[in-house]
Amino acid sequence: MARHLPPLNALRAFEAAGRLGGITVAAEELCVTPSAVSRQVRHLEDVVGTPLFEGPKTALRLTEAGRTLLPSLTVAFDQMDAAISLIADDEDGPFDLSCLGTFKIRWLIPRLHRFQREYPEIEVRLSASGRPVDFKHDGFDLAIRTGEDDWPADAEVTTLLEEWVGPVCAPTLVGKLTGNGNGPWDAQLLHTQTRPDA
């Protein structure tokens, strides 16, 4: 029986955006631009003939059709990922590393050439993700994540660095804000969608 499926890239874009809760974070995970994710989602909506998201771009919500489709797609992609890992990953295969897309692009990739120069026999395969890691299911050899004490029970955890999060603004703006120098200031604070409590 022939399968009549929408394009795989459109399904991947929708699944990532729905699972992660936004176009920008989906783009980061898929290592593409937000406009590319938006185009793929619109294409999928055209193919299936119904909207999958609603609301403004900054606060997209799944429609009823989107909520119906998302869980099945997530399970299907997880199953495909697990099946590929069963046949493609072994001790002698590539070293699979998973980390946040921004960390990968801004910190890891610019330094990767040093590792490859020292260990040319090791092929490193990078995946961008910030979701909780399951080593048995995901097939990663190493994952770099942010968080506190919510690591898999069987994982060996090494702290790379402590994180400091605080407000940042231009020096010319500081004098215009009210507050005692230690906050809180009378200004709108910006937060990421992926880590709103950071």
ZITA-V449586 format. One record per pair of residues at least 12 apart in sequence whose ideal C-beta (glycine too) atoms are under 10 Angstrom apart, sorted by the first residue. I is the first residue (numbers start at 1). J is the second residue. Records with the same first field share a line. If there is no record, write none. Layout:
# ZITA-V449586
I=J ; J
This chain:
# ZITA-V449586
4=47
5=47
6=40 ; 43 ; 44 ; 45 ; 46 ; 47 ; 48
7=40 ; 43 ; 44 ; 47
8=40 ; 77 ; 80
9=30 ; 32 ; 36 ; 37 ; 39 ; 40 ; 43 ; 44
10=37 ; 39 ; 40 ; 41 ; 42 ; 43 ; 44 ; 45 ; 46 ; 47 ; 48
11=40 ; 41 ; 44 ; 47 ; 69 ; 73 ; 76 ; 77
12=26 ; 29 ; 30 ; 32 ; 37 ; 40 ; 44 ; 73 ; 77
13=26 ; 27 ; 30 ; 32 ; 36 ; 37 ; 38 ; 39 ; 40 ; 41 ; 42 ; 43 ; 44
14=26 ; 37 ; 40 ; 41 ; 42 ; 43 ; 44 ; 45 ; 48 ; 52 ; 53 ; 62 ; 66 ; 69 ; 70 ; 73
15=30 ; 41 ; 44 ; 69 ; 70 ; 71 ; 72 ; 73 ; 74 ; 75 ; 76 ; 77 ; 78
16=28 ; 29 ; 30 ; 32 ; 37 ; 40 ; 41 ; 73 ; 74 ; 77 ; 129 ; 131
17=29 ; 30 ; 34 ; 37 ; 38 ; 40 ; 41 ; 52 ; 53 ; 60 ; 62 ; 66 ; 70
18=41 ; 52 ; 53 ; 60 ; 61 ; 62 ; 66 ; 67 ; 69 ; 70 ; 71 ; 73 ; 74
19=70 ; 71 ; 73 ; 74 ; 77 ; 131
20=129 ; 130 ; 131 ; 193 ; 194
21=59 ; 60 ; 61 ; 62 ; 193 ; 194
22=34 ; 37 ; 53 ; 57 ; 58 ; 59 ; 60 ; 192 ; 193 ; 194
23=35 ; 36 ; 37 ; 38 ; 40 ; 41 ; 53 ; 57 ; 58 ; 60 ; 193
24=37 ; 38 ; 57 ; 58 ; 192 ; 193 ; 194
25=37 ; 100 ; 101 ; 130 ; 192 ; 193 ; 194 ; 195
26=38 ; 40 ; 41
27=101 ; 128
28=100 ; 101 ; 102 ; 104 ; 105 ; 128 ; 129 ; 130 ; 194
29=100 ; 101 ; 127 ; 128 ; 129 ; 130 ; 131 ; 194
30=101 ; 128 ; 129
31=101 ; 104 ; 105 ; 126 ; 127 ; 128
32=101 ; 128
34=57
38=53 ; 57 ; 60
41=53 ; 60 ; 66
44=66 ; 69
45=63 ; 65 ; 66
48=65 ; 66 ; 69
49=65
50=63 ; 64 ; 65 ; 66 ; 68 ; 69
51=63 ; 64 ; 65 ; 66
52=64 ; 65 ; 66 ; 67 ; 68 ; 69 ; 70
53=65 ; 66
54=66
58=193
59=193
78=134 ; 137 ; 138
81=127 ; 137 ; 138 ; 139
82=136 ; 137 ; 138 ; 139
84=139
85=136 ; 137 ; 138 ; 139 ; 140
86=139
88=125 ; 139
89=125 ; 139 ; 140 ; 141
91=141
93=123 ; 125 ; 139 ; 141
94=122 ; 123 ; 124 ; 125 ; 126 ; 141
95=115 ; 119 ; 122 ; 123 ; 124 ; 125 ; 126 ; 140 ; 141 ; 142
96=123 ; 124 ; 125 ; 126 ; 127 ; 135 ; 138 ; 139 ; 140 ; 141 ; 142 ; 143
97=112 ; 124 ; 125 ; 126 ; 127 ; 140 ; 141 ; 142 ; 143 ; 144
98=125 ; 126 ; 127 ; 128 ; 129 ; 130 ; 131 ; 133 ; 135 ; 138 ; 139 ; 140 ; 141 ; 142 ; 143 ; 144 ; 145
99=126 ; 127 ; 128 ; 129 ; 130 ; 133 ; 140 ; 142 ; 143 ; 144 ; 145 ; 146
100=128 ; 129 ; 130 ; 144 ; 145 ; 146 ; 194 ; 195
101=126 ; 127 ; 128 ; 129 ; 130
102=128 ; 130 ; 192 ; 194
103=128 ; 130 ; 144 ; 145 ; 146 ; 160
104=126 ; 127 ; 128 ; 129 ; 144
105=126 ; 128
107=144
108=124 ; 126 ; 144
109=126
112=124 ; 126
124=141 ; 142
125=140 ; 141
127=139 ; 140 ; 143
129=143 ; 145
130=143 ; 144 ; 145 ; 146 ; 147 ; 194 ; 195
131=143 ; 145 ; 194
132=145 ; 147 ; 150 ; 151 ; 152
133=145 ; 151 ; 152 ; 155
134=152 ; 154 ; 155
135=152 ; 154 ; 155
136=152 ; 154
142=155 ; 156 ; 158
143=155
144=158 ; 160
145=157 ; 160
146=160 ; 163 ; 194 ; 195 ; 198
147=163 ; 195
148=163
163=198
165=191 ; 195 ; 197 ; 198
166=183
167=179 ; 183 ; 184 ; 185 ; 187 ; 189 ; 190
168=190
169=185 ; 187
173=185 ; 187
174=187
